[in-house]
Amino acid sequence: MTILDRLSRLLRANVNDLISKAEDPSMIIEQALRDMRSAYGEARSEVAGAMAQAAKLERESTSNRRMSDEYAKKAEEALRGGNEELAREALRRSQNTKDLAAGFEEQHTVQTTTIDQLKTQLRALEAKIDEMESKKSLLAARQTTAQAGATLDKVSGFDKAGGAMNAFEEMEQKVSGMEDRNRASQDLRKEGDIDAQLKDLGRDQAIEDAFAALKTKVQGPANDR
């Protein structure tokens, strides 16, 4: 994988997805930062090497063009001196060095394009690293707050209180159910007592009626006395 490919892969990485899937997001961010810093260092070294190579290609191109011009002049001088064979040889060398100069110039253009791409990727990676550093700081702050909240729950007993409160609510529901059943039983007993009283009330009246009839029979009507 070339450094350009590696930079492109790192820049395409969706950090939020990595964080959401991680059990420990801070470790994911730290690892991603290590990868990015490593790639950034390699890219800077490669840019420096590419720039040195570009400078060398430019020198070679300039040097061969100068040599081509010199051979062309020598060909002219040889021809003026009547040495046609030497003139032809000078022209061949002039053409060879001219071709070399064109090849070096072409490579210099390619190298310059690569350098520009690397510089662009480097700037983008710098921005990505800054973004990751910010996310790391924010995430660390959020994690500290969350841990503090969890510690507070333990210290204050809220983590245990939750279970105790659930047990209390369950017991309260049971007591309420028992009270409801007791009230229902009392209501049923009251209804039974009323029926008994009503029955006794009728029975007492019948006894009173019988007693009055017996008294009238024995003592006679009240008017007779």
Buried (B, 14 or more C-beta within 10 A) or exposed (E): EEBBEBBBEBBEBEBEEBBEEEEEBBEBBEEBBEBBEEBBEEBBEBBEEBBEBBEBBBEBBBBBBEBBBBBBEBBEEBBEEEBEEBBEBBBEBBBBBBEBBBBBBEBBEEBBEBBEBBBEBBEBBEEBBEEBEEBBEEBEEEEEEEEEEEEEBEEEEEEEEEEEEEEEEEEEEEEEEEEEEEEEEEEEEEEEEEEEEEEEEEEEEEEEEEEEEEEEEEEEEEEEE
